[in-house]
Amino acid sequence: MPHLPQIPPSTGPTADSTPGETATSRRTALAARCRTLTESRWFATTVFVLILANAVLLGVETYDGVLERWEGWLRLAEHSIVAVFTLEILLRVGAHLDRPSEFFRDRWNLFDLAVVLSVFLPVVRENGTILRLLRLARVMRAARFLPQLRIILVAVGRSLPGTVSFLFVGALVLYFYAMVGWVFFADADPEHYGSLGRAVLTLFLLMTLDGLGDAVHAGLEISRWSFLYYASYVLLGSFVLVNVLIGVVLNSLDEARALEEQAAVEEAMKSKRGAGAHGGVAGTAADLVLLRERITAARSALDEAEAALGATLVKLKSEETGKYEETEKSAAKPINGGRRPSGPRQMDDQMDDQMDKTRS
């Protein structure tokens, strides 16, 4: 059986490769390495720990005594965190070298890029308030590594259109009841219903059921019909509108969860397609070594199978030869000890001899 030709190790681009193909191959290989690094668990854990450390530093700096005593160490820790975050962004950009447009399609990438690069702007570095706000924005990056928190934030964002509609309806309800309250209670209770603004503030606080008992008792002293006023407002404002808002948020939460699952499936499919499309171009040295090892193992297995098959054929051939020789010997062995077998011709000869003896 002929041996398989050994695959020579890959030493780089071939002579037929154009400069463009070589650059594409190197860029794809670099993107694959950066992607493997950024998608690893320890990388995400490290960045998440640094985000928490940044939050701790922000809290520590609120104490005057600590800031005065450890200002140098705190500044060193801050610069170290900024350096690591910058390296993280560079690695994430490198992971999209083969597909640059996909980096800017991800909103979290844009958010991280804006937060990290803003620190290097002179205007930001000279303004301590803006710098602290940007450092506070880094804490929000934790949502990137916490899927459940990311789902909640996406749900809040998707619920904004429904929330705006809810606020518009709530404003109409507050305006209507505030005007009714001003008409009936302005003279008797000017502290709470003396103007439209005071009436709106009072009803807004009553929407949380805070101080409802005192308001009802004060209203009953003015008129018995005030009970219907407060009862209808509480039912409409505190129960109906609030439940509508909860329904809007829950609906947005379901949509956000479905989008998160769909994004995960699409990312997995893109990874598989990318591996299939760039596997022949961006094969790493480890992949080639593994391929050679598999080919060597297959070749060894074929050689062993060939040797075992040859030994089996020789054994079968020898057994068949021995059986054939035994058959030939058995066929050549004389029957009845070498005597001629009795038959009709021998009987005729005996009868002729007997007749000759009788005649004589």
N, C-alpha and C positions, 0 to 999 in steps of 0.2 A: 504493500500500500504506500503510495507516495506521501512524503511528508509535506505539511503545509509550509509555505514560505514564511520566514520570520519577519515580523514587522519592524523596520528600523525605528529607533527612537526619534521623536520629533525634536528637531533642533531649531525650529523657527520657521519663518515664511519661506516658501519655495522660490525657485528662480523665476517661475512663471507668475508669481504674485505681483500685482501692481502696487505702487505706493498707497493708493486709496484703499485697496483691500487690506493691506498690512495695517494701516491706521485704524480701519474699522475693526479688524480682528483684535488689536490691542485694546481699543476702547471698549469693546464688548467684554473682553476678558477682565479688564479692570472693573467694569460695572458689575460683573458677576461676583467678583471678590468682595466689592463694597456691599453688594446686596446681601451676600451671605453673612457679612459682619453685622450689618444693621438689623437684620432679621433674627439674629441670635437672641436667646433669652437673657444671657448675661449682659449684653449691650443695653437692652431695654431696662434691665434692673439697675444698672449703673447710672443711667440717665435719670431714672425715677428717684434714686437715692439722692442724686445731686439736686434735683428739684426740691425735695424735702429739706435738704441742707440749706438751700437758698431761702426757703420759708423760715427756717429756724434763725438764720442770720438776720432776716428782716425783723423778726420779733425781738432778738437780742439787742438790736440797735436802738430800740425804743427806750431802753434804760440808760440814763445819762452816765451813771457810774461805770457801767460795763463798757460803754462806748469810749469813755476817756481812758480807761486802763488798758483796753485791748484793741485800740483803734488800729495799730499796725497789723496785728494778726487778722483782724476782721477784713482789712483792705486786701491782705494777701489771699485770704480765702475767697473773697469776692472776685479778684482777678483770676484765680485758678478756676473758679466755676465758669467764668466767662470764656476762658481759654478752652475748657472741655466742651462747652456748648458750641463754640465756634468749630471745633474739630468735628463734633457730631453733625453739624449742618453740612460741612464739607464732605463727610462720608455719605450723607444722604443725597447730596448733589451728585457725587461720584456713582452712586447706585443707579442713577438715571442717565448716565452718559449715553447709553444706547437708545434711550427713549426720553429725551429732555422735556418734551411737552407734558409727559405724565407727571413730572415733578410739580409743575405749576397748576395742574388740575386738582391736586390734593390741597384742600383748604388748610389742613393742619400744617403742611409744609410751608405754605405762604405765611401762616401765623408765626411759626417758629423762625422763619427767615426774617420777618419784620422785627420780631422781638430781639433777636440776637444782633442783627446789623444796626439797629437803632442805637445800641450802646456806643458804637464807634463814631456816631455823629457828634461834631463839636458842640452843637447847640444843646444836645441832650446831656452831654458830659458836664457842661457848665451849669446846668439847671438841676439842682438836687431833687426838687419835687418831681420833675418828669422822670428823672433817673430812678427814683424810688417806685414810681408808678409802673415803669417798665420792668423793674425787678419783681414787682408784685404780679405783673402779667405772666412772668415765668411760671408762677405757681399754677396757672391755668393750663400749662402744658402737661400737667399730670393727667389730664383727661385723655391724652393720646395713648397712654399706657394702661388706662382703666376702661375697658369696654363699656361697663355699665354706666359709669359717669359720662362717657362720650355719648351714649344713647340718650341720657337725660338732657344733656346740653343740646343735642340735635333736636330732641322733642320740644324743648323750650323754644328753639328757633323756629321750628315748623308751626308751633302753636301761636306765633305772633299775629298772623292775619286773623285767626279766630278770636284772639285776645283783643285785638283792636275793635272788632265788631262788638265783643262783649262790653268793652269800655264805653263804646258809643251808646249802647242800650242802657248800661248802668248810669251813664251821665243823664240820659233822658229821664230815667226813673227818679234819680236824685233831684233833678230840676223840678219835676212835677210835684213831688212830695214836699220839696222845700218851699215852693210857692204856696202850696195849700197850707203848710204849717205857718208860713209868715202871715197869711190871711187870717187864720184862726187864733194863733198864739202870740202874735207880735206884741200886742198890748199887755197881755197877762204875763208873758215870759220873754221879755226883751233880751235877756242874757243869752238865751239859746235860739230864739227866732226873731230877733230884732231886725235882722237884715237877711238878704239872700245868702250871703257868705256864711253867716253864723248858722243859718238853718241847714245849709249843705254840710258844714262841718259836724253839726250835731247828728244829722241822719247818717253820715258816713261812719261815725263812731258807733251808732246804734246798729249798723249792719253787722258788726262783730258781736252784737248782743251785750256790749259793755255798757252798763248803766241803764239797761232797758227797764228794770223795775222802778227805779227812781223817776224815769221819764214818764212811765205809765201812771204812776201815782200823782205826779204833778199835773198831768193832763186830765185825769179824772176830777181833780179839784176845779179845773176850768170848765170842762164839759164832759158829760157821759159819752158823747159821741167820739171823743178822742180815742176810746178803746178800739173802735173800728179803724181809725186812722193808723194807729201803731200796729195793730194785728195784721192788716193788709200789707203794710210796709215790710214787716218782718217776714211774712210768708213770701212776698215777692222778691225782696232784696236779699234776705239772709239765706233763703232756702233755694228758691228757683234759680236766681242768677248765679249763686255760688256753685250749685250743682251743674249748671250749664258750663261754667268755667272749668270745673273738674272734668266734665265730659270732653271738652275740647282738648285739654291737656292729655287725658288718657288716650284719646284717638291719635293725637300726635305722637305719643309714646309708642303706640303699636306701629305706626308708620315708620318711626325712627328705627325700631327694632328690625322691621322687615328690610329697611334700607341697609342696615348694618350687616344682616345676613346675606343680602344680595351682593354687597360690596366684597364680603369675604369670599363668596363663591366666584365672583368675577376675578378677584385677585389670584385665587388658586388656579383658575383656568388660564389666566395670563402667564402665570409662572410655568405651567405645563407647556403652553404654546411657545414661550420664550426658550424653554429648555430644548424643545424639539427643533426650533428654528435655528438656534445658535449653538446647538450641541456639536455640530461638525466643525464649526469655525472656532468656537471658544473653548474647545476641550482643554482642560488643564493637564498638567503633567501627571497629576494623581490619576486622572481618568485614563490616560494612556498607559500608565504603569499597571493599573487594574486590568485593562484590556489585554495587555501582553501576558499578564499572569493567567488570565482565563484561557487565552489561546495556548499557552504552554501546557496548562493542565489538560486541556482538551487533546492536544497532540500526544501527551504521555498516555492518556487513557486510550487513544486510538492505537498507539504502539502496543500497549499491553493486550488490548483486545485482539490485535493482529497476531501476536505471538501465541496467545491462548488458542486462537482458531487454528493456527498452523499445527500446534501440538495435537490438537484434537483430530485433525485430518490425518496426521501420520499414524496415530493410534488406531483410527478406524480402518485405515488402509492395511496396516499390519494384521489386524484381526480378520479382515476379509481375505487376505492372502493365506493365513493359516487355515481358515475354513475351507478354502478352495483346494489346498493340498490334501487335507484329510478326505475330501470328497473324491479326489483322484485316486488315492490309495485304496479307498473302499471299493471303487469301481474296478481297479486292476486285480483284486484278490480273487483266486480261483474258487469255484463253487463245488461242493461235495468232495473236497480233498483232492481235486485234480482229476477225478474220474469223469468220464463222459456221461452225461445224463441219459437215463433210459428214455427211449422214444420209439416211434413206429419203425424207423429204419433199423434199429438194433434188433427189434423183435423179428423183423423179416430175415435178418441174417441168421438168427438162431433157428428159425424154422427151416431154412435151407440146409443148415448143417444137420439137423435131425433127419431130414428126408434123405440126405446122402448116406447117413449111417444105416438107414432102413434098407436101402437098395443094396448096399454092399452085404 
